[in-house]
Structures are given as C-alpha cells and as structure tokens.
Amino acid sequence: MSRETVLITGGAGFIGSHLADELLARGYAVRALDNLAPQVHGEEKKRPAYLAKDVELHLGDVRDPAAVDRALEGVDAVFHFAAAVGVGQSMYDIDHYTSVNNGGTAILFERVLKRKVGRFIVASSMSVYGEGLFRDPRGNVREGHGRSLDQLKRGVWELTDEGGCVLSPIPTLETKQPALESIYALSKFDQERMSLLLGRAYGIPTVALRFFNVFGTRQALSNPYTGVLAIFASRLLNGNRPLVFEDGKQQRDFVSVKDVARACCLALESDDATGHVINIGSGRAHSIEDIALHMADVMDRRSLVPEITGKYRMGDVRHCFADISLAQRLLGYEPSVGLDEGLTELATWLDGQVARDRVVEARAELEARGLTL
C-alpha cells in the first residue's frame, strides 16, 4: 500500500522543514514547494543542508500555476506555509506581501480544487488578533484596541479603559475579533478566511492554525524581519546588544518549532479540527526584555544587555499570548518543550553559525519611511 503524500509549500523553510521531519517520522511521503527566497535562504538558492534527504524538493513559486500543478501531482494533503513574513517590512513592501500571501493562496487553492486533496491546512498568525484579550479593574474581559499615535508619541505604552485605568493582559481566545494592524496581519487573515471559505464550499477538510512566536533551530539569522528570537541571536552573534522597542515589557507567547510541527500533524490527522481556526502556542507569556536577557544568558553573552529604544514600530501590538484550550480539546495538543530547554537547544545550534546583522539597516529603512515613532 502506497504512503500518503503531503505537500508543504514553503517546505524548505524554518517551520516547514521541521514539519517535514515529523511527517517523515510518521510514515508520510513529503514534497516541498519552495522558491528559496534570497532574504531567507541567501543568494545561492541551494537546497538547505538541514532539509531531510527524503524530502522531494520542487523549486518554484506558489504564484506560478505550472509549478503548483507539478507539485500537487499525486498529493493527498497540503500544508500551506509559503508566505512573505514580517510586520515591519509589510508596511512598505505592500505589493510583494499582497502578491505572495493573498495572490499565492488564491492560485494554490484554484489548483487544489481541480484535484480535491484530502485535507488543506493553512498557517495563519497571531498577528491577526492585533492586541489580545484584557481584563479591566472591575474584572470584565475586554478586547484589546489599537493605541493612539498621540499616546505612543508620549511613550504611554499600556492599554487603558475609558477612565484611564490600565488593562491587564490575559490569554487570547480564537473568538477574539481580528484587529489587523499591519499588511502582514491583513494578508494572513485573508489566507485563513479564503482557505476556510473555499474548503467549506468545495468539501475539502480545511484547518487554519494561528501560530504564535515560533522559535528554534534553522531560523534565517540574516533576515531582519524574521522572528524576534532569531533577530536577537543575530545581534548577539555579532557582539551587538539586542534592540527592543517600547519599554521591553510587551508580552508574547514563544512556542518551540518542535511543538508546532507536532501540532500540525495532529491537525492533519484529526477530523475534529476541520473548519476551525486554532491557536498554536505555549500558553505562557514572556516579556520581550526578559527574552532578550535570557537569550544573552544561554549564549554566554551576558554583558550584551538589551538596548531599550523607547520607540514604537507601526504595526506592533502591546500584549498578545495564546489560550490553547481549543487545541488541547480538538487536537489533544500539549506543548512539551519548555522555554529553557528550547533556548538551550537553540544556543547549541547557534554556536558556529554565521549571521549578517542587518537590524540597524532594517530599522533605518522603517525610520526613513516614518514607520517608527
């Protein structure tokens, strides 16, 4: 009996390659469609050394119908990870983000509809929430709202209620209304809604997974618009202090890429997940300043304390971390890699890695366009 074949768009990347390892271990045949974008993979467009040899790699763009058709041949299920990633860059590279994320998903799904694959899973993002959920001083749950430019210019970072009382962040449920604060967030919301809408209309079991801040080995260290931990690592490897926006007290949910890969496989194999949007995170909150200090500690660069810039970047939110109860209920998902364990593994991998620190360059790009305050 032949094995089921799974296609991962963006499968040569950070999360996709870890998912490929997990799928192979579970007995699936794995194919990857990836354009090996220079910002992520370098100018050489070479197959990454970390990509498992059993992965059938197709070099091509998700916006190319012919490349997509070839990649879909004989496929039983699709993970759609191919995307332009990054909040800051999306605010000025608008056409590219919209073309890849929105347009690429449309082209992919048009080709999927001709083949009726058995399952379609799209990678969404916690960025679609904007601010997360909060509790006011009276104990009422409140949906976070965007902060005013006047507030941000004054360096008043926390969200408040109508009376000026500070709101306390709490875990964010999938029922929280989206608040799209960047072009990236807008495009990820479009990806998930398009996928779920078409999946329902055409009877293709479809799931949208909202990833929170994924970290681990194989991140693109020279990409200044990737995950914050990879950006901090790049700074530290080059003997530079991590740059932290606002006051560093903003909170995020950091989840190991290994847990994310396992969650993806659970979504592939669970009928209960069909039609749902599901948070995939650790269920724990950490401040960005603490993460920068922790990263410097595990990399033995404790003298490189974070530089708190006191600046705001357009598209950023104050607090957002995951309520993972739906993933636990529908998928049987439980995160198994703690932050300490995950950062220690990351630090071991980083030893000997070479990274070009382009953070100052990226920051200057944002400032020149008026996208920081």
N, C-alpha and C positions, 0 to 999 in steps of 0.2 A: 504494500500500500504506500503510495507516494506521500511525502510530507507536505503539509500546508506551507505555502509560500507567502511571506509577508514582505510588503514593500514599505520602506521608510524613506519618505522624501526628506532631504537634509540628513540622510543617514550616515554621512561621514563626519558629522559634527560632534560636538561635545555630548549632548544628551542622546542623540541618535546612535552613536557608536556604543554607548553603554547599553542602550536598549537592544541593539543587535547582539551583544554578548549574552544578555539574559534570554533572548529568544532562541539563540543557538543552543544554549544550555537546556532549554525546554523542548528541543527537538524540532524546531521550525527551520525551514529554509529561509534565508534572509537576502533580500535585494535592497540596495540603496541607490537612490537617485540624488545626485548632488552636483552642484556646479563648481564646487571647490572655490568659493569666492575668495579673492585675494585678501580682503580685510580680515578674514577668518583663518585661511589656510596658507597665506603667503602667495607670492607671485608665480611660484613654480607649477602650481596646480598638480602636485604629486599626490598619489594615494597616501593618506596618513599611515605612518608606521603602526599606530595603535589600532587601526581598523582590522578586525579579525579576518584572517585569510579566507575563511569560508563565506564571507560576505561578497555577493556578486555586485560589484560597483558599476553603475551606469553614470558616466559623466554627461550631465545635461542640466538644462534649466527647467524648472517647473512651469515656466511660461511658454515653453516650446511644445506644442501639441504632439509633434512627431516623437520627441524624446520621452514624453509622458506615455504615449501609446506603447513604445518599446518597453518601457519599464513596467507597465501594467500587464504585459503578456503573461498569462497563466497565474496571476496573483489572486490569492484568496482573501487577503485583508490588507488595509492601508493604514499606516501611521503618517499623518501629515505634519511634519516638523519644519519643512523648508520655509524660512522667513527671514526678512531683514529685521535685526534685533537691536533695540536701543531707544530709550526715551529721548535723550537729548538730540541725537542725530536725526531722528524722525521729524523734529520740529523745523528742520530746514531742508532735508533731503526728501521732500514730500512726495515727489513723483516716483522716486525709486521705491519707497516704502509702500506706497499705494499699489504700484505695479506688481511688486513681488508678492506682497501679502494678500491684497484683495484680488488682484487680477490672476495671480498664480493659483489661488484656491479655486477661482471660477473655472479656469482652464482644466485643472486637475479633476474637478468634480464632473465637468462635462464628459471627460473621457471615462471616468469611473462609471457614469450612468450607462454607458454603452456595454459595460462588462458585468454590471451587477455584482460587485465584490461582496463577500460575506460580511464584512464589518469595516467601518471607517472611524478612525479615532484622530481627532484634531487637537493639536497642542495650542491651548489658549494661555492666558497670562493673568496674574493677579492685578496687573495694571488696569484691567477693565473696571475695577471697583473704584478707582480714584482713592479717596480716603476710605478707610474701613468703617467698622461699627464702633460706637462710643456709648458710654453711659454718663448721664448728667448727674449733678449733685443730688438730685431727688430720686435717683435710681432708675430713671427711664432710659431705655435703649434709643439711641439716636443714630441716624445715618450721617456719616461724615460729609462735610460740604467743603467746597473749594475755599481757600483762603484769599482774601482780597489783596490786590497789589499794594495798597496803602499799608496794610498790616505787615506784609512781607518786607517792604522797604524799611519799616520801623524795627525789623528784627523780632517781631512778636510771632513766635513760631507755632504755638499751640492753638488748637481749635477751641472755641468758646461757644457758649449758648447765647441767647439774646441778651441776657443780663451780664455778660462778660465773665461768667464762671467757666473755668477750664473743664473740658470734657475728658473723661478717662477712656483710653482705647480698650476694646475688648475683642475677642476673636471674631472674624468676619465670616458670616454665613453666605452661601450661594444665593440666598434670597435677597441680599442687599442689592439695591438698584445700581446699575452701572453709572459711573460718573467719569467720562472719558476726558482725561486731562492732557493727552498727547496724541499725535498722529499714530504713534505705535499702538497705544491703547485702542484707538478707534479702529485700526486695521485688525487687531486681534479679536475685537468684538465682532467685526464683520466676518472674519474667518469662522468663528464658532457659530454665529447665527446662520450664515449661509450653509454650513455643513449640516447643522441640525434640521434646518428647514427642508433642504433637499433630501436628506436621509429619510425624514418622515414622509415626504411626498412620494418618494420612489421605493419605499420599503427596504432601505438599506440601514441596518442597525448602526447607529452613529452615536459617538460619545465625545464630549468636549471636556478636556482636562485642563483646569486652570492651575498652572504651575506657579509656585511662589519662588523665592530666590534660590535657585538650584546652584549647588557648588560641588566641586570635586575635581578629580584629575581630568586632563585633556582640554581644559578650557583654553580659549585663544588668548594668550597672555599679552599679545601685542595689539589687541583690539581694544581701544579705549572706550568703546561703547558696549562692552560685554558686561557680565555680572560683576557686582561691586567687589566681591572677594578676589576675583581674577585681576581686577584693576589695582586693588591694594597689593596683591602679590607682585605685580609688575613693578610698582613703585619700590617696594621693599627689596626686590632682587637687584634693583639698580641703585640702592643706597639712598633712596629718597623717602621722605615722610609721606604717608597716605594723606590725600586731601579729602576733607569731609565737609560737605555742605551744611548750611544752617548751624546749629549748635551741637550736632552729633547725637542728640537724644532721640531722633526719629527711630521708630521701631519697625523691624521687618522680620519675616519668617524665613529661616535658612534651612533648606532641606537637602540632604545628600542625593547626588545623582543616582546612587545605587538604589535608594528608596524610590525615586521617581521611576526608574526602569522597572522595578518590581510592580509598582502601581499600574504602569502601562500594560504589563502582561495580565494583571488581574482584570483590567478593563477590557482587554481582548477576549478574555475567557468567561466573563460574567454577563449573562443575559439581563440581569437586573440593572445594569448600568445604561442600557440603551435609552437614548433620548435625553439623558441627563447632562448637566454641567456639574463638574465635581472638582472641589478644591484638592490639590495635592501639595501638601506642605508638611512641616514637622509638628504644627500645632503649638509652637513656642515662639515667643517674641524676644528679640535681642536688639539693643541699640546699635546704631552704626558705629559710634565711637568705641563701644566695647568690642565689637567685631574687629575693628582696626587694631586695637590693643592686643587682642587675642591672636590675631594673625601675626603680628610682630613678635609675640612671645614664642609661638610654635616654630617660627622661622629663625629664632635666636637673633633677632634684630630689635631688641627691647629699647634701644636708645632712639629708634626712629618712631617717636610718638606721633600720633596723628596731628595734622595741622587743621584746626577748626577754622574754616574760612569765613563763617558768618554770612555767606552768600546763598542765594536761592537760585535754583535752576528751574526754568519753565518746564512744567510737566511733572515735577516731583510732587509727592504727597508726604504727609507727616507720618501717619501711622497706618499700617495695614499688615495684619497677620492672620493666619488661617484658622478657621474652625474646620476640623477634619472629620466631624462626626458622620457626615454623609458618606465619605469614602470608607470609613470604618463599617458602616451599615451595609452599603451596596457592594463594596469590593472585598471586605474583610481586610482592608489595608491598615497596617500598623507600621509607623516608621521604626526602623531598627538600628539606624546609625546615628548616634548622638553627635552633638557639635564637636566635642573634644576629640572623639575618635575620628570624625570626618576631617577635621582640620589637621590632625596629626598625620593622617594618610596623605592629605594634600601637600603638607610641608615636605614629606619624604619625596614625593614626586617632583616638587619644585626644585629640590637640590640638584643642581646641574642643568636646569632649564635656562634657556636664554630668552629674554624678553626685551623688546624695544618699548621704552616708557614713552608713550605718546599722550599722556594725560594732560600735560601742560598745553600741548598743541591743540587737543580737543577742547580744553577749557577756553583757550584764546578764540577758537572758532565760534563757540557759543557767545562769548562776550562781544565779539565783533558784530554779531547779529542781534545783540540786545536781548539774548535769551537767559541772561543771569542778572540778578539784582544785587 
